[in-house]
Amino acid sequence: MPELPEVETVARGVDQRVHGDRIVDVWFSSLPQTFKNPPHVQAAGLRDRRVQSVHRTGKHIVFELGPQDRKTRKRISRNEKIAAQWIVHLGMTGRLLVTRPEADVEKHTHARLSLASGNELRFVDPRRFGRLEFRDLANGAGFAAPGEEPLAIGAEEFAALFHGRKLAIKAALLNQSLLAGVGNIYADESLYRAGIRPRRPAGRLSQEQLERLRISLKDVLRAAIRLGGSSVSDYVDAEGARGFFQLEHFVYQRTGEPCRRCGTPIKRIVVAGRSTHYCPKCQH
């Protein structure tokens, strides 16, 4: 499943290509897909909306949309009133691609948004675990992630998340109600860089260990964003290009391979139902 760096990369790429553009037509496939509201409601709500911006919130991609306007095709500034949102969760294999309408349509394409610029925004999802939702902000609140933003959280707030918790620190990092956007790859990689074993009880970590973990987590996420994310499965960015951070992994999916620091074979265990990778010597 795409995690924070992959979702951030896709959101930035889509924003660069579609902000200020207007949605002139919408098509959804008849194949089963997880719609938070019916496809015909989403299509009616999206048509003639102009894309104010596209950004990441947790593991979700949020399109900020202006009022419906059928009269003009001009691009607009980012200061126009936000009247609606389209929220996309990529699920396990979802992709958002900005392409030309004449490009071949992939088999598992579930949404096509035609834009006034002549481009097309497509949502492709082979396993259909992604989610699509339209929100009219006149009828409700905007989307917000349930947990804290890992790239912005301070030391005290980070430590408070884990105070008194008995669950393993790896499981705590994956809890989206605590930290929004952290997944399996970056939990493993940040714990390795912080020198902490994944099964350590979160509430027993010292203030110094938690601060080391907070810094390591931020460093790992920022480095992954710079390299376009980790392409270990189906993930590609808004142009269909793969990321490169998988080349920088120290432990994730390196079971049995030598640790790049000490040479000890990387071990694989299961924590909170997820494959977990660590170095028995470098992590304590």
Secondary structure, DSSP 8 states (H G I E B T S, - for coil): ---HHHHHHHHHHHHHHHTT-BEEEEEE-SS--EESS-HHHHHHHHTT-BEEEEEEETTEEEEEE----SS------TTS---EEEEEE-TTT-EEEEE-TTS---TTEEEEEEETTS-EEEEE-TT---EEEEEETTSS-----SSB-TTT--HHHHHHHHTT--SBHHHHHH-TTTBSS--HHHHHHHHHHHT--TTSBGGGS-HHHHHHHHHHHHHHHHHHHHTT---SSS---TTS----GGGG-SSTT-TTSB-TTT--B-EEEEETTEEEEE-TTT--
